[in-house]
């Protein structure tokens, strides 16, 4: 694992998420707050939307808030639980989304007295890379058909 030294700006990001958790996480609907920072120091926050359909986590809401303001490059993110639960690691879905949208992002994790900052890639080793799996949309438009995978030593169905 590649741990990066926690800076004062990282501690301030934890404090921002903690303040949002204290202010806005007062019901079962909102129990986690997140704060994300850009390289130039802008901070975007969000809270989770607990719902029986699996509503979005606080990290995803913070990503959406940043995107709404035109910010495409986030540097660091942290999530904090309500009722003093401290810093929470992102769930698997959030780890995957963070990797796909912000592959260089650092994630603050750990107990409050031993916080550390890790690249999201360390939290999701041997990950599925969404960009590598996307279809070539222009091929679909050109041919009107989904591209078929090439299988070595295969023969056309008409040969059966």
C-alpha beads as a LAMMPS data file, in Angstrom:
LAMMPS data file: protein, C-alpha beads

160 atoms
159 bonds

1 atom types
1 bond types

-500.0 500.0 xlo xhi
-500.0 500.0 ylo yhi
-500.0 500.0 zlo zhi

Masses

1 110.0

Atoms # bond

1 1 1 0.000 0.000 0.000
2 1 1 1.126 3.491 -0.839
3 1 1 0.345 5.723 2.119
4 1 1 0.686 9.457 1.595
5 1 1 1.411 11.810 4.477
6 1 1 -1.631 13.561 5.907
7 1 1 -1.410 17.333 5.405
8 1 1 -3.201 20.125 7.249
9 1 1 -5.501 20.438 4.224
10 1 1 -6.399 16.757 4.641
11 1 1 -7.252 17.263 8.305
12 1 1 -9.357 20.267 7.295
13 1 1 -11.206 18.047 4.809
14 1 1 -12.002 15.575 7.600
15 1 1 -13.223 18.504 9.717
16 1 1 -15.454 19.702 6.844
17 1 1 -17.055 16.264 6.478
18 1 1 -17.442 16.003 10.264
19 1 1 -19.176 19.396 10.400
20 1 1 -21.622 18.352 7.660
21 1 1 -22.289 15.053 9.486
22 1 1 -23.074 16.934 12.710
23 1 1 -25.273 19.476 10.948
24 1 1 -27.120 17.373 8.366
25 1 1 -27.000 13.737 9.511
26 1 1 -29.794 13.782 12.049
27 1 1 -32.033 10.981 10.806
28 1 1 -31.891 7.497 9.348
29 1 1 -32.168 9.095 5.892
30 1 1 -28.760 10.757 6.213
31 1 1 -26.108 8.997 8.288
32 1 1 -22.844 9.686 6.415
33 1 1 -21.285 12.897 5.101
34 1 1 -18.439 13.199 2.601
35 1 1 -16.112 15.987 1.545
36 1 1 -14.019 16.044 -1.635
37 1 1 -11.278 18.555 -2.481
38 1 1 -9.854 19.749 -5.770
39 1 1 -6.170 20.518 -6.367
40 1 1 -6.941 24.243 -6.037
41 1 1 -8.594 23.729 -2.637
42 1 1 -12.288 23.877 -3.506
43 1 1 -14.345 21.551 -1.297
44 1 1 -17.600 19.813 -2.224
45 1 1 -19.740 17.991 0.322
46 1 1 -22.651 15.588 0.287
47 1 1 -24.698 13.301 2.490
48 1 1 -25.990 9.836 1.746
49 1 1 -29.627 9.261 0.821
50 1 1 -30.583 6.063 2.611
51 1 1 -33.412 4.341 0.767
52 1 1 -34.687 0.799 0.408
53 1 1 -33.633 0.883 -3.264
54 1 1 -30.009 1.446 -2.245
55 1 1 -29.816 5.214 -2.536
56 1 1 -26.495 6.930 -3.206
57 1 1 -23.678 7.078 -0.696
58 1 1 -22.330 10.412 0.541
59 1 1 -19.211 10.059 -1.619
60 1 1 -21.305 9.791 -4.784
61 1 1 -23.412 12.786 -3.781
62 1 1 -20.204 14.810 -3.235
63 1 1 -18.947 13.716 -6.681
64 1 1 -22.251 14.858 -8.177
65 1 1 -22.029 18.210 -6.388
66 1 1 -18.541 18.738 -7.819
67 1 1 -19.688 17.740 -11.316
68 1 1 -22.641 20.131 -11.042
69 1 1 -20.170 22.969 -10.487
70 1 1 -18.094 21.881 -13.498
71 1 1 -15.297 20.277 -11.500
72 1 1 -13.879 17.207 -13.207
73 1 1 -10.677 16.623 -11.217
74 1 1 -10.903 15.734 -7.538
75 1 1 -7.749 15.180 -5.511
76 1 1 -8.880 13.813 -2.124
77 1 1 -12.091 12.502 -0.542
78 1 1 -13.225 11.409 2.925
79 1 1 -16.460 10.065 4.420
80 1 1 -17.500 10.527 8.060
81 1 1 -20.259 8.718 9.930
82 1 1 -22.905 10.360 12.084
83 1 1 -23.006 10.114 15.893
84 1 1 -19.237 10.378 16.162
85 1 1 -18.475 7.188 14.199
86 1 1 -15.445 8.873 12.622
87 1 1 -13.917 8.319 9.212
88 1 1 -15.475 5.480 7.212
89 1 1 -13.870 3.660 4.294
90 1 1 -15.822 3.808 1.031
91 1 1 -18.006 0.837 0.137
92 1 1 -17.173 -1.327 -2.860
93 1 1 -19.494 0.548 -5.217
94 1 1 -17.978 3.885 -4.217
95 1 1 -14.451 2.533 -4.636
96 1 1 -15.311 1.454 -8.179
97 1 1 -16.980 4.781 -9.055
98 1 1 -14.072 6.752 -7.572
99 1 1 -11.631 4.698 -9.639
100 1 1 -13.668 5.113 -12.826
101 1 1 -14.302 8.856 -12.529
102 1 1 -11.205 9.977 -10.602
103 1 1 -8.474 7.331 -10.988
104 1 1 -5.870 9.529 -9.294
105 1 1 -7.947 10.405 -6.228
106 1 1 -6.598 9.876 -2.716
107 1 1 -8.944 8.493 -0.033
108 1 1 -8.604 9.285 3.663
109 1 1 -9.203 6.208 5.840
110 1 1 -8.435 4.905 9.305
111 1 1 -9.181 5.736 12.908
112 1 1 -9.103 9.419 13.840
113 1 1 -5.810 9.037 15.718
114 1 1 -4.117 7.218 12.811
115 1 1 -5.621 8.670 9.639
116 1 1 -3.850 7.930 6.393
117 1 1 -4.343 8.844 2.760
118 1 1 -4.241 6.133 0.098
119 1 1 -4.652 6.070 -3.673
120 1 1 -8.038 4.603 -4.581
121 1 1 -6.173 1.946 -6.547
122 1 1 -4.800 0.594 -3.248
123 1 1 -8.364 0.202 -1.980
124 1 1 -9.407 -1.680 -5.107
125 1 1 -6.546 -3.912 -6.308
126 1 1 -7.027 -5.982 -9.459
127 1 1 -10.027 -3.831 -10.250
128 1 1 -12.452 -3.963 -13.108
129 1 1 -11.550 -1.038 -15.395
130 1 1 -14.785 0.317 -16.805
131 1 1 -13.100 2.272 -19.613
132 1 1 -11.465 -0.929 -20.883
133 1 1 -14.857 -2.640 -21.124
134 1 1 -16.808 0.044 -22.974
135 1 1 -17.952 -0.739 -26.481
136 1 1 -16.862 1.271 -29.481
137 1 1 -20.094 3.233 -30.018
138 1 1 -18.998 4.343 -33.484
139 1 1 -18.900 0.681 -34.617
140 1 1 -22.497 0.226 -33.505
141 1 1 -23.602 3.352 -35.378
142 1 1 -21.660 2.374 -38.536
143 1 1 -22.916 -1.189 -38.737
144 1 1 -26.138 -1.083 -36.753
145 1 1 -24.962 -4.192 -34.871
146 1 1 -23.224 -4.892 -31.597
147 1 1 -19.642 -5.982 -32.228
148 1 1 -19.077 -9.685 -31.741
149 1 1 -16.030 -10.848 -29.814
150 1 1 -13.383 -12.708 -31.763
151 1 1 -12.823 -16.198 -30.449
152 1 1 -9.686 -18.002 -31.638
153 1 1 -10.342 -21.156 -33.680
154 1 1 -14.030 -20.415 -33.992
155 1 1 -16.086 -21.011 -37.101
156 1 1 -19.106 -19.292 -38.467
157 1 1 -22.506 -20.628 -37.414
158 1 1 -23.287 -21.374 -41.073
159 1 1 -20.608 -24.114 -40.983
160 1 1 -22.665 -26.209 -38.523

Bonds

1 1 1 2
2 1 2 3
3 1 3 4
4 1 4 5
5 1 5 6
6 1 6 7
7 1 7 8
8 1 8 9
9 1 9 10
10 1 10 11
11 1 11 12
12 1 12 13
13 1 13 14
14 1 14 15
15 1 15 16
16 1 16 17
17 1 17 18
18 1 18 19
19 1 19 20
20 1 20 21
21 1 21 22
22 1 22 23
23 1 23 24
24 1 24 25
25 1 25 26
26 1 26 27
27 1 27 28
28 1 28 29
29 1 29 30
30 1 30 31
31 1 31 32
32 1 32 33
33 1 33 34
34 1 34 35
35 1 35 36
36 1 36 37
37 1 37 38
38 1 38 39
39 1 39 40
40 1 40 41
41 1 41 42
42 1 42 43
43 1 43 44
44 1 44 45
45 1 45 46
46 1 46 47
47 1 47 48
48 1 48 49
49 1 49 50
50 1 50 51
51 1 51 52
52 1 52 53
53 1 53 54
54 1 54 55
55 1 55 56
56 1 56 57
57 1 57 58
58 1 58 59
59 1 59 60
60 1 60 61
61 1 61 62
62 1 62 63
63 1 63 64
64 1 64 65
65 1 65 66
66 1 66 67
67 1 67 68
68 1 68 69
69 1 69 70
70 1 70 71
71 1 71 72
72 1 72 73
73 1 73 74
74 1 74 75
75 1 75 76
76 1 76 77
77 1 77 78
78 1 78 79
79 1 79 80
80 1 80 81
81 1 81 82
82 1 82 83
83 1 83 84
84 1 84 85
85 1 85 86
86 1 86 87
87 1 87 88
88 1 88 89
89 1 89 90
90 1 90 91
91 1 91 92
92 1 92 93
93 1 93 94
94 1 94 95
95 1 95 96
96 1 96 97
97 1 97 98
98 1 98 99
99 1 99 100
100 1 100 101
101 1 101 102
102 1 102 103
103 1 103 104
104 1 104 105
105 1 105 106
106 1 106 107
107 1 107 108
108 1 108 109
109 1 109 110
110 1 110 111
111 1 111 112
112 1 112 113
113 1 113 114
114 1 114 115
115 1 115 116
116 1 116 117
117 1 117 118
118 1 118 119
119 1 119 120
120 1 120 121
121 1 121 122
122 1 122 123
123 1 123 124
124 1 124 125
125 1 125 126
126 1 126 127
127 1 127 128
128 1 128 129
129 1 129 130
130 1 130 131
131 1 131 132
132 1 132 133
133 1 133 134
134 1 134 135
135 1 135 136
136 1 136 137
137 1 137 138
138 1 138 139
139 1 139 140
140 1 140 141
141 1 141 142
142 1 142 143
143 1 143 144
144 1 144 145
145 1 145 146
146 1 146 147
147 1 147 148
148 1 148 149
149 1 149 150
150 1 150 151
151 1 151 152
152 1 152 153
153 1 153 154
154 1 154 155
155 1 155 156
156 1 156 157
157 1 157 158
158 1 158 159
159 1 159 160
